[in-house]
Amino acid sequence: MTPAITALKRAKLPFDILEYQHDPDAPSYGEEAAEALGLEPAQVFKTLLVALTGHKSSLAVAVVPVTHQLNLKAIARAVGAKKAAMADTAVAEKTTGYIVGGISPIGQKKALPTVIDASAETLANMHVSAGRRGLEVALTPANLASITRARFFDIRD
């Protein structure tokens, strides 16, 4: 049981857990998940942490499709920061309580401003990390936004 699954159960939100055998040599965790689980890659999202300049929070969470890159200017605009850069791996792991490749937007140690790419709004279900490599959770975009207090914004390249 991960903090993400615990948080979803506590919130009484519907979700499905999908598990696969993680390959430590996989070049992309998100694309590996989509392929291993037979999912449409546009429905699988990665969780990225960004360092912010000119914002009351020093970090924010971006949830983007594994098929795209994060647009740093767009995430900065979405949260009202002057600038955004990818957060240091050690900072991301310490702040979220998860390891890279298994960072979930749900159940992080510290609540951070969270933005989900607007492409998710058209999906019936989306898949994000459940807090461990090889473990995904499927839920509606609205429920993900609810549990993470996220907003939708076009943040992908």
ChimeraX commands (.cxc) that place a marker at each C-alpha (Angstrom):
marker #1 position 0.00,0.00,0.00 radius 0.5
marker #1 position 1.39,3.39,-1.00 radius 0.5
marker #1 position 0.45,6.84,0.37 radius 0.5
marker #1 position -1.35,7.50,-2.95 radius 0.5
marker #1 position -3.59,4.45,-2.59 radius 0.5
marker #1 position -4.19,5.22,1.09 radius 0.5
marker #1 position -5.22,8.80,0.20 radius 0.5
marker #1 position -7.61,7.59,-2.52 radius 0.5
marker #1 position -9.23,5.07,-0.15 radius 0.5
marker #1 position -9.54,7.69,2.59 radius 0.5
marker #1 position -11.18,10.10,0.12 radius 0.5
marker #1 position -13.55,7.29,-0.99 radius 0.5
marker #1 position -12.79,8.01,-4.64 radius 0.5
marker #1 position -13.18,5.23,-7.23 radius 0.5
marker #1 position -9.94,4.01,-8.79 radius 0.5
marker #1 position -8.30,0.92,-10.24 radius 0.5
marker #1 position -4.79,-0.32,-9.52 radius 0.5
marker #1 position -2.73,-1.66,-12.41 radius 0.5
marker #1 position 0.56,-3.43,-11.77 radius 0.5
marker #1 position 3.33,-4.51,-14.11 radius 0.5
marker #1 position 6.87,-5.83,-13.85 radius 0.5
marker #1 position 9.11,-2.76,-13.94 radius 0.5
marker #1 position 12.26,-3.03,-16.05 radius 0.5
marker #1 position 15.08,-1.05,-14.36 radius 0.5
marker #1 position 16.66,-0.49,-17.78 radius 0.5
marker #1 position 13.54,1.12,-19.31 radius 0.5
marker #1 position 14.43,4.57,-20.71 radius 0.5
marker #1 position 11.00,6.08,-19.91 radius 0.5
marker #1 position 8.91,4.99,-16.94 radius 0.5
marker #1 position 5.66,6.36,-18.36 radius 0.5
marker #1 position 6.06,4.85,-21.80 radius 0.5
marker #1 position 7.08,1.56,-20.17 radius 0.5
marker #1 position 3.84,1.61,-18.13 radius 0.5
marker #1 position 1.71,2.29,-21.22 radius 0.5
marker #1 position 3.33,-0.53,-23.18 radius 0.5
marker #1 position 3.37,-3.07,-20.33 radius 0.5
marker #1 position -0.28,-2.44,-19.45 radius 0.5
marker #1 position -1.53,-2.14,-23.05 radius 0.5
marker #1 position -2.75,1.41,-22.49 radius 0.5
marker #1 position -3.11,4.27,-24.95 radius 0.5
marker #1 position 0.01,6.41,-24.25 radius 0.5
marker #1 position -2.08,9.63,-24.32 radius 0.5
marker #1 position -3.95,8.32,-21.24 radius 0.5
marker #1 position -0.78,7.73,-19.20 radius 0.5
marker #1 position 0.58,10.77,-17.39 radius 0.5
marker #1 position 3.91,11.46,-15.73 radius 0.5
marker #1 position 4.36,13.50,-12.58 radius 0.5
marker #1 position 7.11,16.12,-12.70 radius 0.5
marker #1 position 8.30,18.55,-10.04 radius 0.5
marker #1 position 9.39,22.03,-10.98 radius 0.5
marker #1 position 11.30,24.65,-9.01 radius 0.5
marker #1 position 9.61,28.05,-9.08 radius 0.5
marker #1 position 10.98,31.59,-9.03 radius 0.5
marker #1 position 8.74,34.47,-7.99 radius 0.5
marker #1 position 6.08,32.36,-6.27 radius 0.5
marker #1 position 5.16,31.77,-2.61 radius 0.5
marker #1 position 5.83,28.05,-3.14 radius 0.5
marker #1 position 9.31,27.00,-4.20 radius 0.5
marker #1 position 7.96,23.89,-5.98 radius 0.5
marker #1 position 4.96,22.81,-8.04 radius 0.5
marker #1 position 3.70,19.55,-9.54 radius 0.5
marker #1 position 3.03,19.13,-13.26 radius 0.5
marker #1 position 1.04,16.16,-14.59 radius 0.5
marker #1 position 1.60,15.72,-18.34 radius 0.5
marker #1 position 1.02,12.94,-20.90 radius 0.5
marker #1 position 4.02,10.64,-21.31 radius 0.5
marker #1 position 3.82,11.40,-25.04 radius 0.5
marker #1 position 4.78,15.05,-24.47 radius 0.5
marker #1 position 7.34,17.23,-22.74 radius 0.5
marker #1 position 6.51,19.82,-20.11 radius 0.5
marker #1 position 6.48,23.44,-21.27 radius 0.5
marker #1 position 8.25,25.27,-18.43 radius 0.5
marker #1 position 6.94,28.69,-19.44 radius 0.5
marker #1 position 3.39,27.34,-19.45 radius 0.5
marker #1 position 3.65,25.77,-15.98 radius 0.5
marker #1 position 5.10,29.02,-14.62 radius 0.5
marker #1 position 2.18,30.91,-16.17 radius 0.5
marker #1 position -0.32,28.37,-14.82 radius 0.5
marker #1 position 0.78,28.86,-11.21 radius 0.5
marker #1 position 1.59,32.56,-11.47 radius 0.5
marker #1 position 5.36,32.25,-11.09 radius 0.5
marker #1 position 7.98,34.26,-12.94 radius 0.5
marker #1 position 9.97,31.21,-13.96 radius 0.5
marker #1 position 10.02,27.42,-13.67 radius 0.5
marker #1 position 12.83,24.89,-14.02 radius 0.5
marker #1 position 12.94,21.15,-13.44 radius 0.5
marker #1 position 13.47,20.43,-9.75 radius 0.5
marker #1 position 16.55,18.60,-8.57 radius 0.5
marker #1 position 15.94,14.84,-8.27 radius 0.5
marker #1 position 16.95,14.71,-4.59 radius 0.5
marker #1 position 14.65,17.65,-3.78 radius 0.5
marker #1 position 11.76,16.01,-5.65 radius 0.5
marker #1 position 12.20,12.74,-3.78 radius 0.5
marker #1 position 12.60,14.37,-0.35 radius 0.5
marker #1 position 9.60,16.68,-0.84 radius 0.5
marker #1 position 7.20,14.08,-2.23 radius 0.5
marker #1 position 8.30,11.02,-0.28 radius 0.5
marker #1 position 8.45,9.04,-3.53 radius 0.5
marker #1 position 11.37,7.99,-5.73 radius 0.5
marker #1 position 11.74,9.29,-9.28 radius 0.5
marker #1 position 9.91,7.01,-11.69 radius 0.5
marker #1 position 7.33,6.36,-8.99 radius 0.5
marker #1 position 6.33,9.89,-7.99 radius 0.5
marker #1 position 2.57,10.11,-7.70 radius 0.5
marker #1 position 0.71,13.41,-7.72 radius 0.5
marker #1 position -1.44,11.88,-4.94 radius 0.5
marker #1 position -0.42,11.45,-1.31 radius 0.5
marker #1 position 2.75,13.50,-1.38 radius 0.5
marker #1 position 4.37,14.43,1.95 radius 0.5
marker #1 position 3.75,18.12,1.29 radius 0.5
marker #1 position 0.81,19.63,-0.61 radius 0.5
marker #1 position 2.13,21.61,-3.58 radius 0.5
marker #1 position 0.43,23.67,-6.29 radius 0.5
marker #1 position -0.56,21.08,-8.91 radius 0.5
marker #1 position -1.41,21.51,-12.58 radius 0.5
marker #1 position -2.80,18.78,-14.82 radius 0.5
marker #1 position -2.41,19.21,-18.56 radius 0.5
marker #1 position -5.72,20.27,-20.12 radius 0.5
marker #1 position -5.63,17.28,-22.52 radius 0.5
marker #1 position -6.71,15.10,-19.58 radius 0.5
marker #1 position -10.11,16.82,-19.36 radius 0.5
marker #1 position -11.36,14.99,-22.46 radius 0.5
marker #1 position -10.49,11.53,-21.07 radius 0.5
marker #1 position -12.89,9.19,-19.27 radius 0.5
marker #1 position -9.95,7.86,-17.23 radius 0.5
marker #1 position -6.30,8.72,-16.90 radius 0.5
marker #1 position -3.39,6.78,-15.42 radius 0.5
marker #1 position -0.77,8.15,-13.04 radius 0.5
marker #1 position 1.83,6.55,-10.83 radius 0.5
marker #1 position 0.40,4.98,-7.69 radius 0.5
marker #1 position 3.62,5.77,-5.83 radius 0.5
marker #1 position 5.94,2.98,-6.88 radius 0.5
marker #1 position 7.62,1.95,-10.10 radius 0.5
marker #1 position 5.45,-0.71,-11.72 radius 0.5
marker #1 position 2.25,0.50,-10.07 radius 0.5
marker #1 position -0.31,2.76,-11.76 radius 0.5
marker #1 position -3.69,4.03,-10.69 radius 0.5
marker #1 position -6.59,4.75,-13.07 radius 0.5
marker #1 position -9.11,7.43,-12.13 radius 0.5
marker #1 position -11.14,10.21,-13.67 radius 0.5
marker #1 position -9.37,13.52,-14.35 radius 0.5
marker #1 position -11.94,15.28,-12.14 radius 0.5
marker #1 position -11.16,12.98,-9.21 radius 0.5
marker #1 position -7.42,13.49,-9.66 radius 0.5
marker #1 position -7.97,17.25,-9.69 radius 0.5
marker #1 position -10.15,16.99,-6.60 radius 0.5
marker #1 position -7.74,14.96,-4.47 radius 0.5
marker #1 position -4.69,17.02,-5.48 radius 0.5
marker #1 position -6.51,20.40,-5.56 radius 0.5
marker #1 position -5.17,20.78,-9.08 radius 0.5
marker #1 position -6.25,22.96,-11.93 radius 0.5
marker #1 position -6.21,22.16,-15.62 radius 0.5
marker #1 position -4.01,24.20,-17.95 radius 0.5
marker #1 position -2.26,23.54,-21.26 radius 0.5
marker #1 position 1.29,22.84,-20.02 radius 0.5
marker #1 position 2.69,20.47,-22.65 radius 0.5
marker #1 position 4.93,21.17,-25.60 radius 0.5
marker link #1:1,2 radius 0.2
marker link #1:2,3 radius 0.2
marker link #1:3,4 radius 0.2
marker link #1:4,5 radius 0.2
marker link #1:5,6 radius 0.2
marker link #1:6,7 radius 0.2
marker link #1:7,8 radius 0.2
marker link #1:8,9 radius 0.2
marker link #1:9,10 radius 0.2
marker link #1:10,11 radius 0.2
marker link #1:11,12 radius 0.2
marker link #1:12,13 radius 0.2
marker link #1:13,14 radius 0.2
marker link #1:14,15 radius 0.2
marker link #1:15,16 radius 0.2
marker link #1:16,17 radius 0.2
marker link #1:17,18 radius 0.2
marker link #1:18,19 radius 0.2
marker link #1:19,20 radius 0.2
marker link #1:20,21 radius 0.2
marker link #1:21,22 radius 0.2
marker link #1:22,23 radius 0.2
marker link #1:23,24 radius 0.2
marker link #1:24,25 radius 0.2
marker link #1:25,26 radius 0.2
marker link #1:26,27 radius 0.2
marker link #1:27,28 radius 0.2
marker link #1:28,29 radius 0.2
marker link #1:29,30 radius 0.2
marker link #1:30,31 radius 0.2
marker link #1:31,32 radius 0.2
marker link #1:32,33 radius 0.2
marker link #1:33,34 radius 0.2
marker link #1:34,35 radius 0.2
marker link #1:35,36 radius 0.2
marker link #1:36,37 radius 0.2
marker link #1:37,38 radius 0.2
marker link #1:38,39 radius 0.2
marker link #1:39,40 radius 0.2
marker link #1:40,41 radius 0.2
marker link #1:41,42 radius 0.2
marker link #1:42,43 radius 0.2
marker link #1:43,44 radius 0.2
marker link #1:44,45 radius 0.2
marker link #1:45,46 radius 0.2
marker link #1:46,47 radius 0.2
marker link #1:47,48 radius 0.2
marker link #1:48,49 radius 0.2
marker link #1:49,50 radius 0.2
marker link #1:50,51 radius 0.2
marker link #1:51,52 radius 0.2
marker link #1:52,53 radius 0.2
marker link #1:53,54 radius 0.2
marker link #1:54,55 radius 0.2
marker link #1:55,56 radius 0.2
marker link #1:56,57 radius 0.2
marker link #1:57,58 radius 0.2
marker link #1:58,59 radius 0.2
marker link #1:59,60 radius 0.2
marker link #1:60,61 radius 0.2
marker link #1:61,62 radius 0.2
marker link #1:62,63 radius 0.2
marker link #1:63,64 radius 0.2
marker link #1:64,65 radius 0.2
marker link #1:65,66 radius 0.2
marker link #1:66,67 radius 0.2
marker link #1:67,68 radius 0.2
marker link #1:68,69 radius 0.2
marker link #1:69,70 radius 0.2
marker link #1:70,71 radius 0.2
marker link #1:71,72 radius 0.2
marker link #1:72,73 radius 0.2
marker link #1:73,74 radius 0.2
marker link #1:74,75 radius 0.2
marker link #1:75,76 radius 0.2
marker link #1:76,77 radius 0.2
marker link #1:77,78 radius 0.2
marker link #1:78,79 radius 0.2
marker link #1:79,80 radius 0.2
marker link #1:80,81 radius 0.2
marker link #1:81,82 radius 0.2
marker link #1:82,83 radius 0.2
marker link #1:83,84 radius 0.2
marker link #1:84,85 radius 0.2
marker link #1:85,86 radius 0.2
marker link #1:86,87 radius 0.2
marker link #1:87,88 radius 0.2
marker link #1:88,89 radius 0.2
marker link #1:89,90 radius 0.2
marker link #1:90,91 radius 0.2
marker link #1:91,92 radius 0.2
marker link #1:92,93 radius 0.2
marker link #1:93,94 radius 0.2
marker link #1:94,95 radius 0.2
marker link #1:95,96 radius 0.2
marker link #1:96,97 radius 0.2
marker link #1:97,98 radius 0.2
marker link #1:98,99 radius 0.2
marker link #1:99,100 radius 0.2
marker link #1:100,101 radius 0.2
marker link #1:101,102 radius 0.2
marker link #1:102,103 radius 0.2
marker link #1:103,104 radius 0.2
marker link #1:104,105 radius 0.2
marker link #1:105,106 radius 0.2
marker link #1:106,107 radius 0.2
marker link #1:107,108 radius 0.2
marker link #1:108,109 radius 0.2
marker link #1:109,110 radius 0.2
marker link #1:110,111 radius 0.2
marker link #1:111,112 radius 0.2
marker link #1:112,113 radius 0.2
marker link #1:113,114 radius 0.2
marker link #1:114,115 radius 0.2
marker link #1:115,116 radius 0.2
marker link #1:116,117 radius 0.2
marker link #1:117,118 radius 0.2
marker link #1:118,119 radius 0.2
marker link #1:119,120 radius 0.2
marker link #1:120,121 radius 0.2
marker link #1:121,122 radius 0.2
marker link #1:122,123 radius 0.2
marker link #1:123,124 radius 0.2
marker link #1:124,125 radius 0.2
marker link #1:125,126 radius 0.2
marker link #1:126,127 radius 0.2
marker link #1:127,128 radius 0.2
marker link #1:128,129 radius 0.2
marker link #1:129,130 radius 0.2
marker link #1:130,131 radius 0.2
marker link #1:131,132 radius 0.2
marker link #1:132,133 radius 0.2
marker link #1:133,134 radius 0.2
marker link #1:134,135 radius 0.2
marker link #1:135,136 radius 0.2
marker link #1:136,137 radius 0.2
marker link #1:137,138 radius 0.2
marker link #1:138,139 radius 0.2
marker link #1:139,140 radius 0.2
marker link #1:140,141 radius 0.2
marker link #1:141,142 radius 0.2
marker link #1:142,143 radius 0.2
marker link #1:143,144 radius 0.2
marker link #1:144,145 radius 0.2
marker link #1:145,146 radius 0.2
marker link #1:146,147 radius 0.2
marker link #1:147,148 radius 0.2
marker link #1:148,149 radius 0.2
marker link #1:149,150 radius 0.2
marker link #1:150,151 radius 0.2
marker link #1:151,152 radius 0.2
marker link #1:152,153 radius 0.2
marker link #1:153,154 radius 0.2
marker link #1:154,155 radius 0.2
marker link #1:155,156 radius 0.2
marker link #1:156,157 radius 0.2
view
